[in-house]
Amino acid sequence: MLASQVIDRYQAFCPPTLSMEGDVSGLQIGTLNKEIKCIMVALDIRETTVSEAVEKKIDLIIVKHAPIFRPLKNLISDDLQNQIYLTLIQHNIAVYVSHTDIDVVEGGLNDWFCELLGIQHVEVLHETAVGQGIGRVGNIAEQTLEELGLKVKEAFGLETVRLVTYSHQAQQYVNRVAICGGSGDSSYKDALKKKADVYITGDIYYHTGQEMLTQGLLAIDPGHHIEVLFVKKIAEKLEQWKREEHWDIDIFASTVSTNPFRHI
C-alpha cells in the first residue's frame, strides 16, 4: 500500500490544520508516493532512532518532534546532525511529523494524559480556535501536592518529578489540575484563569516557577519526555486501522529512549 493511504487515515483522525501557528508539522523528509511495508512510531528522530529504523527496514516514521526544527544552512555529511537526515534519505525512509496537532485534537495526547491521571470533567486550557486548543484542565479527587506528584511519577514511570512549591506547601491540598505536554510553562496564566490549583507541564523555567508561586499556582514538572506516550497510543491506533482496513503492513513502536536526561 502507499504511504499516502496511511497518512490520509491519520489526518482523518488528526488534521494538520489543528497545528498551532508557526508549528512544524506534516511530511518533512521523503515522499508519501511510495509503497511501504513497515511503519515505526517515535517521539524523536535521533541517531539511535535512525539506526533502529534502518535495522527494521522501516519505510515511514510517524514522529512527534520534527527532526528539522530550524532552517538548515547546509547538508555537509561531516556534520553529525546532518548525518541523521542523510541516512534517512539514503535508506528512503519518509518522516511525517505530528506535533501540536496531536496535542490539540480531541482524543489526542493531552486527553490521554488526563485519562492516565484520572483527571475528569475536562476542558481546553488554552484555546487556539473555538472549542479546541492546547492543554487540558479538569478535576481530580482531592489530594496533597506531594501525593499527586508521586502519582505522576508512578503513572509515567519516572525516576523523579520536580515540584514547584515552597517547602511548607508540599502538603497543600489540590483538586483542580491543568496539564500540558512538552514545554508548557508559557501557558501558566491560562491555568490561573481556569482556577487550577496545580499545573503539570515540562521544562519549567526557574523564574517562571517563582512567578507561578507568587501568583498562587503550584506546579509539577515531570519533564518533556512524558510525551513518549505518543508512541504507544499512535502505534495502537495504527494497529486498529490496520485491522479495520486490512492493511498489509508491519507496525513498530520505537523501543529506544531518546530522553537526554538521567538522574543519579
Solvent accessible surface area in square Angstrom, and as a share of the most:
residue,aa,sasa,rsa
1,M,45,0.20
2,L,60,0.30
3,A,0,0.00
4,S,33,0.21
5,Q,90,0.40
6,V,0,0.00
7,I,3,0.02
8,D,92,0.47
9,R,66,0.24
10,Y,0,0.00
11,Q,55,0.24
12,A,78,0.60
13,F,37,0.15
14,C,0,0.00
15,P,46,0.29
16,P,50,0.32
17,T,123,0.71
18,L,26,0.13
19,S,29,0.19
20,M,63,0.28
21,E,184,0.83
22,G,78,0.75
23,D,36,0.19
24,V,41,0.23
25,S,37,0.24
26,G,13,0.13
27,L,74,0.37
28,Q,47,0.21
29,I,10,0.05
30,G,51,0.49
31,T,55,0.32
32,L,33,0.16
33,N,120,0.61
34,K,24,0.10
35,E,121,0.54
36,I,2,0.01
37,K,119,0.51
38,C,17,0.10
39,I,0,0.00
40,M,0,0.00
41,V,0,0.00
42,A,1,0.01
43,L,8,0.04
44,D,24,0.13
45,I,3,0.02
46,R,89,0.32
47,E,105,0.47
48,T,64,0.37
49,T,1,0.00
50,V,6,0.04
51,S,72,0.46
52,E,12,0.05
53,A,0,0.00
54,V,47,0.27
55,E,145,0.65
56,K,58,0.24
57,K,161,0.68
58,I,5,0.02
59,D,34,0.18
60,L,0,0.00
61,I,0,0.00
62,I,0,0.00
63,V,0,0.00
64,K,0,0.00
65,H,34,0.15
66,A,14,0.11
67,P,13,0.08
68,I,38,0.19
69,F,118,0.49
70,R,187,0.68
71,P,128,0.80
72,L,74,0.37
73,K,199,0.84
74,N,72,0.37
75,L,88,0.44
76,I,99,0.50
77,S,65,0.42
78,D,123,0.64
79,D,63,0.33
80,L,139,0.69
81,Q,60,0.26
82,N,7,0.04
83,Q,76,0.34
84,I,8,0.04
85,Y,10,0.04
86,L,34,0.17
87,T,37,0.22
88,L,0,0.00
89,I,96,0.49
90,Q,136,0.60
91,H,91,0.41
92,N,91,0.47
93,I,3,0.01
94,A,1,0.00
95,V,0,0.00
96,Y,2,0.01
97,V,0,0.00
98,S,0,0.00
99,H,34,0.15
100,T,16,0.09
101,D,0,0.00
102,I,0,0.00
103,D,8,0.04
104,V,3,0.02
105,V,13,0.07
106,E,155,0.69
107,G,30,0.29
108,G,0,0.00
109,L,0,0.00
110,N,0,0.00
111,D,23,0.12
112,W,18,0.06
113,F,0,0.00
114,C,4,0.02
115,E,121,0.54
116,L,76,0.38
117,L,1,0.00
118,G,39,0.37
119,I,10,0.05
120,Q,114,0.51
121,H,146,0.65
122,V,58,0.33
123,E,75,0.34
124,V,27,0.15
125,L,3,0.02
126,H,67,0.30
127,E,102,0.46
128,T,54,0.31
129,A,46,0.35
130,V,149,0.86
131,G,62,0.60
132,Q,55,0.24
133,G,0,0.00
134,I,14,0.07
135,G,0,0.00
136,R,11,0.04
137,V,0,0.00
138,G,0,0.00
139,N,46,0.24
140,I,10,0.05
141,A,83,0.64
142,E,121,0.54
143,Q,25,0.11
144,T,9,0.05
145,L,0,0.00
146,E,71,0.32
147,E,90,0.40
148,L,1,0.01
149,G,2,0.02
150,L,104,0.52
151,K,76,0.32
152,V,0,0.00
153,K,70,0.29
154,E,145,0.65
155,A,35,0.27
156,F,34,0.14
157,G,68,0.65
158,L,40,0.20
159,E,96,0.43
160,T,62,0.36
161,V,31,0.18
162,R,134,0.49
163,L,60,0.30
164,V,19,0.11
165,T,30,0.18
166,Y,108,0.41
167,S,109,0.70
168,H,148,0.66
169,Q,33,0.15
170,A,18,0.14
171,Q,104,0.46
172,Q,81,0.36
173,Y,133,0.51
174,V,1,0.00
175,N,60,0.31
176,R,44,0.16
177,V,0,0.00
178,A,0,0.00
179,I,0,0.00
180,C,8,0.05
181,G,9,0.08
182,G,4,0.04
183,S,65,0.42
184,G,4,0.04
185,D,24,0.12
186,S,100,0.64
187,S,14,0.09
188,Y,10,0.04
189,K,113,0.48
190,D,26,0.13
191,A,0,0.00
192,L,44,0.22
193,K,154,0.65
194,K,60,0.25
195,K,155,0.66
196,A,8,0.06
197,D,49,0.26
198,V,0,0.00
199,Y,0,0.00
200,I,0,0.00
201,T,0,0.00
202,G,0,0.00
203,D,64,0.33
204,I,8,0.04
205,Y,136,0.52
206,Y,150,0.57
207,H,96,0.43
208,T,19,0.11
209,G,7,0.07
210,Q,79,0.35
211,E,84,0.38
212,M,0,0.00
213,L,20,0.10
214,T,112,0.65
215,Q,89,0.40
216,G,56,0.54
217,L,0,0.00
218,L,2,0.01
219,A,0,0.00
220,I,0,0.00
221,D,8,0.04
222,P,11,0.07
223,G,25,0.24
224,H,60,0.27
225,H,40,0.18
226,I,4,0.02
227,E,4,0.02
228,V,65,0.37
229,L,23,0.11
230,F,0,0.00
231,V,10,0.06
232,K,119,0.50
233,K,49,0.21
234,I,0,0.00
235,A,12,0.09
236,E,83,0.37
237,K,46,0.20
238,L,0,0.00
239,E,59,0.26
240,Q,71,0.32
241,W,5,0.02
242,K,52,0.22
243,R,160,0.58
244,E,97,0.43
245,E,79,0.35
246,H,159,0.71
247,W,23,0.08
248,D,101,0.53
249,I,5,0.03
250,D,76,0.39
251,I,22,0.11
252,F,67,0.28
253,A,39,0.31
254,S,20,0.13
255,T,112,0.65
256,V,52,0.30
257,S,66,0.42
258,T,24,0.14
259,N,39,0.20
260,P,109,0.69
261,F,139,0.58
262,R,151,0.55
263,H,107,0.48
264,I,222,1.13
